[in-house]
Amino acid sequence: MAKRMRIPYFRSIFMRITLQQRECRNESSIVNLNNADGPSTHWMAYAKQRYCAVYFDSFGHLRPPKELVRYLDVTQIEYN
């Protein structure tokens, strides 16, 4: 679906605890915020370009989780 919608730099879909560090300046993904051993109930999305990222959580004005902040390793994260 990401290819059909032409989402730029789409990497994949992950569980929060399975994010692995890698050198990538531009990427976008969907992440499940629950643990891998529980039901997958809460999803969020992010887009990263160079040293900035945008984080979207449908629950509203929530900060990104610590795991994602460490993974993105950017100077600025904007969130809804």
N, C-alpha and C positions, 0 to 999 in steps of 0.2 A: 504494500500500500504506500509506503514511503517513496518508492521509486515512481509510482503513478502520480503521486501528489507533488513530485519534484522537490522534496525536502532536502535542502543542501547539506552535504556532509553527514548524512544519517549513518550512525555507527551500528546501533542495535538496540535491543531491549534487555535490561538487566534487573537483577535484584540488588538492593542497596549494598548488601555485604559482599557482593561478588564484583564490585567495581575494581578494576586493576589499573594501576598507573601505567601510562604509556605516553610517549611523546607525540602529541597531536595538537596542532595549533587551532584547527577548526574541526568541530564535530557537533552533532546533536544526537540525543538519545531519549528514550523513555525509561524511567526507573520506577520499580515498585519499592515503596518505602517499608514494607513489612519484612520480617525475617524470612529466610528461605524455608524454614520448617513450618510456617503457618500459612494461612490462606492469603492469597494475593488480593488485597482489597483497596489499596490506595496507590494511585499512580501519579507521577509528575513528569514533566519534560524540561529539558534544558537545551540551550544552544550556546556554543562557545566559539568565539572568534578572537584569535590571538590572546590578549590578556584581559578580555572582558567576557562575561557570561550573563545570560538571561535565564532565570529559573521561573517556571510556571507551576503553581499548585492550585488545583481547582477549589481547595478549601479556603483560599483567600490569602490574606497578608501573613504568610508564614515564612520564616527564614529557612533556607536550605539546611538539610541535616549535615552534621560534622563530617561524615564520610564523603559526602559529595563536595563539600568545600575543600577538603584535603585533595580529593581526586582532581578537581578542576584546576587548582593551583593557579588562580588568576588574581589580578590586583583589584578587580571590581566585579561584584555580582549584583545585578538588578533583579528584583523579584516583585511579583504582583501583590 
